[in-house]
Amino acid sequence: MTRIRVGDPGVCGVAAAVAAIDGKWKTLLLWLLESGPHRPGELRRKVPEISEKVLTQTLREMESDGLVHREVYDVVPPKTVYSLTTSGLELSLALAPLSDWGHRRLDRLAAERAAS
C-alpha cells in the first residue's frame, strides 16, 4: 500500500489508520505487545511463522510510524525490548471493536456452514 502523506487534504482517516497496520503481521504484533514489553526472541516464539528478517523489518516500520518503542540495553549480549508507544496502545484499543466484530462474523459463518 502506498504510504499516506501527512498533510494531504484528501486523506480519509480510515485510510491513514489502515496504512499504519498494513501488512501481514502488524495487527498480531500490536496485540502481543499490548500485554507488555517483549524481546524479539519472545515474539518469534509466539509467532513461529514469521522470519527473523520480516519480524525486524515489521518492528522497524512500526517504530518509524510511532507505534512501537525500541529500547536497546548496553549489556553483553545485547538486549533489545519492544513496547507499545501511547499511539500504539491507542491504535490497539481502537482496533478492539473491529476484532470483536471479526469474531462475531467468524462465529456466524461457522454456524451457517454447520446449518448447510
N, C-alpha and C positions, 0 to 999 in steps of 0.2 A: 504494500500500500504506500502511496506517496505520502511523505511527511506533511502534516498540516503546517502551514506557515502562520506564525504568530502575527497578529495584526491584520490578517486577511479579513475584510469585512463580510465576505460571503461564506464564512466557515460556520457550519452548523455545530452546535455544542456537542451533539451526539457523535458526529464525525470526529471531533477533536478527542473525545473520550475513547472512541474505538481505536483511533490511531495510537493511543498510549498503550493499549492492551493487544494490539495487532500482533499476531504470532501464535505459534502452537503452544508455547509453554508459559507465557506471561501470566495468564489468569491462575494457573496452577501454582506458580511461584508466589504470586501475591497471596493466595490462600495459605500456603505453607508458612510464609513469613509473617502472616497475621498472628500466628501463635507465639511469635517471638524471634529473636535473632538466631540465625543458623550459619554454620560454616559451610563452605562449598561441598565438602565431603558428605555432610549430613543431607544436603539437598540431593546429591547424586544417589545416595542410598534410598531416599524416599521416592525418587523418580529415576529408576534404573534405565528407562528407555532413552533418556537424554544423554548425549555425549558430553564429555567434559568441555570440548570446544564450544558446543552450542550453549551449554549452561553459562559459561563465562561470557560469551557474546551477548546472550539474552540479559544477564545481570548487568552488564556494562550499558546496554541500551536503556534498561530500566533506571540505572543510575543517572545517565545523561538526561533522561526525562524527568528526573527529580522524584522518582517513586521509591528508590532504594538508596540506602546509605551503606557505603563500603568502608569498614574500619579495618585498617591494617596495623597489627601489633608488631613492634620491633623486638621480636624474640626469635630464637633458633629452636626448631624450624619455624619459618614464617607462619603467622596465624592471621587469617582474614575472616571477618564476620560480616554478614549482610543482615540488614534490618530494614523495615519499612520506615520511610520518612512520614511526616504528618500528611503530606499529599498522597503518599501511597496508601496509608491507612484510610484516608478519606475516600479514595477510589475503591478500596476493598469493601468498605461499608456501603458505598453506593451500589456496588455490584451484588450485594446480598439479596435484594428483592428479585433481581434478574435470575440469580441462582435458584431461589425458591420457585419462580415461575418455571424454570427449566426442569426441576424435579417433578413438579405437578404435570408438566407436559409428558415427561417420560412415563410417569405412572398412568396417565390417560392412554398413551399409545400402547403400553403393555396390556392394559385392560381391554382395549379394542382388539388387540391381537388374540388375547385369550378368549374373547367372545366370538371370534370368527371361526 
